């Protein structure tokens, strides 16, 4: 079948993109803070209901990299992609059961607040901000670069200058979302995004299942038959078959997603918008339900893309498979597309476009909040709320502009290393720091800094040696080969190193310091674990 879209679909998609950009910007202007109040800008006064807050969490968690990237992995590698999708849902479940309530109790606005509840100090806040930027800027670059590729693919243009213009225009729009709307404005965009994404996705999934007489087994068998690899498509290891240890590589990749996905700062910042421990539990229930439903949808659409379009065609259009979700949606309607089906497909493309907008807006807000609150406000002892809000808005610009420039430079390269880098930093630095800070009584300030710095350095040193960066036709630098680390992710070494650095740093602090920290932890243990009355910092 053809992989190009009709003129009607392109025209309606352009109208849909323009309408979404206009409406969401208007929502941010209408719901943004109307006075200089930090609680309103950072948390929206915790005024969202559990359902709306849960949908916002799910919206932040499901990024465009998840929609396009995970959909592509399912379409190209079948079983391995399904396990990856399930791992993303499992990561949010771990956040729900293990960290969500203690995070809400310990923090106020940022991850730096949660970490300094026990160990105050500007050094801890600066390290938390640095890790926040290191984890989220690569994801922002991926989403922004994907904006140009998405619009070029859907609207049918191929000029590099037009793609660059799309990246710059959309980037400017997303900076405006974060600076104007604050937490409440971006939350409304996330809610709109997740409703459109799930609604349109479920309709497409239903159409695909209808094409196979409501028999999932027939869908999977057709996908395997049209994959070119036969039964291997429905078995584990296809994605990592070229490596020396496929099974170990797959386990490491899934562990990295499970430990790293749910602790990224743009997701954890939503914990602070809940007004009580009960509210955060209810919010996370909604979020997990939404993500689980999305996993089902993207699995059906991914397998449907392979069954109806073919694995070879998907790989030819994009070696990473990032267009598989759209190709599967297009194929679900069959060769004769009615006006209603064209409108539905426009809803799908608009939902993906809105996912790009909302994802980066949330990440920019998390980075800007951390810069303003953890770095600049911590430096000035009595910074006024008005000045801190001004700094946060300027920080959104300071984070967004370099991300836009980087996206324009790397838009034609494989961006999978940047996505993997973010998840590895989450699993190797942020997850150990949060687990130790919230649950280990003897954990010291030296141990915390060792965790953040040591885990991050381990990832940054190992990542250039993976086969995602060089040594394969689909790597970021396919013509070079400095691949010396035999795995796709760094998690096999960097995750144990992150935990080990925290343990060794705490031992190096000495027994007396550990005992002091134990007593200090016991003084706030009620706030962190039992959900006692929350006090302002």
Number of C-alpha atoms within 10 A of each C-alpha: 11 11 16 14 15 14 11 13 22 20 13 19 24 18 13 21 19 12 13 20 17 12 12 25 20 15 18 24 18 13 18 22 22 12 11 15 16 19 16 19 25 26 24 23 17 21 14 20 16 23 17 18 29 29 29 31 29 28 29 30 27 25 23 27 22 20 23 23 22 27 34 32 25 30 38 29 28 30 23 23 26 24 19 23 26 19 21 25 26 20 21 29 22 16 21 21 13 13 22 24 25 24 29 27 29 26 24 23 24 29 28 25 22 25 24 21 21 24 21 14 15 16 16 22 26 18 19 31 26 18 23 27 22 18 29 27 23 22 27 30 28 25 30 31 30 24 28 26 23 22 22 17 18 21 19 14 12 13 9 15 11 14 22 22 13 21 26 22 14 21 29 15 17 30 27 21 30 32 28 24 29 30 31 28 27 31 29 22 28 30 22 20 30 27 16 19 25 19 16 22 26 19 16 26 22 15 20 27 19 13 17 16 11 13 11 15 10 15 22 21 17 19 28 23 17 19 25 14 13 14 13 15 26 19 12 19 22 20 19 19 13 11 15 11 13 19 15 15 23 23 13 20 23 22 21 28 26 25 28 28 28 27 27 25 26 26 22 24 27 30 33 26 28 26 19 19 22 12 21 26 19 18 28 27 19 21 28 23 16 21 26 19 15 23 24 17 22 29 25 27 32 32 35 32 32 32 25 21 24 25 26 15 19 24 17 10 15 13 16 23 25 26 25 34 31 25 27 28 25 26 24 26 18 15 10 7 16 11 11 9 16 20 16 20 24 25 21 26 26 26 25 26 24 24 29 27 29 32 27 31 32 34 29 30 29 31 29 29 29 29 28 23 25 26 21 18 20 17 12 10 8 8 13 14 15 13 13 20 25 15 20 28 21 17 24 28 21 16 20 28 16 13 26 22 17 18 26 22 13 14 22 14 13 19 26 19 21 22 21 25 24 26 29 33 34 32 32 33 35 27 26 27 25 21 15 20 27 23 15 13 19 23 28 28 25 20 26 29 22 24 30 27 20 23 32 27 18 21 28 17 11 18 26 18 21 21 27 25 24 21 19 16 14 17 21 21 17 16 10 13 15 13 17 14 14 15 25 22 29 30 31 19 15 27 28 14 22 29 25 18 24 29 21 14 20 23 17 14 15 11 12 9 17 19 15 14 20 18 13 16 23 14 12 16 21 16 19 25 18 13 17 14 11 17 10 6 7
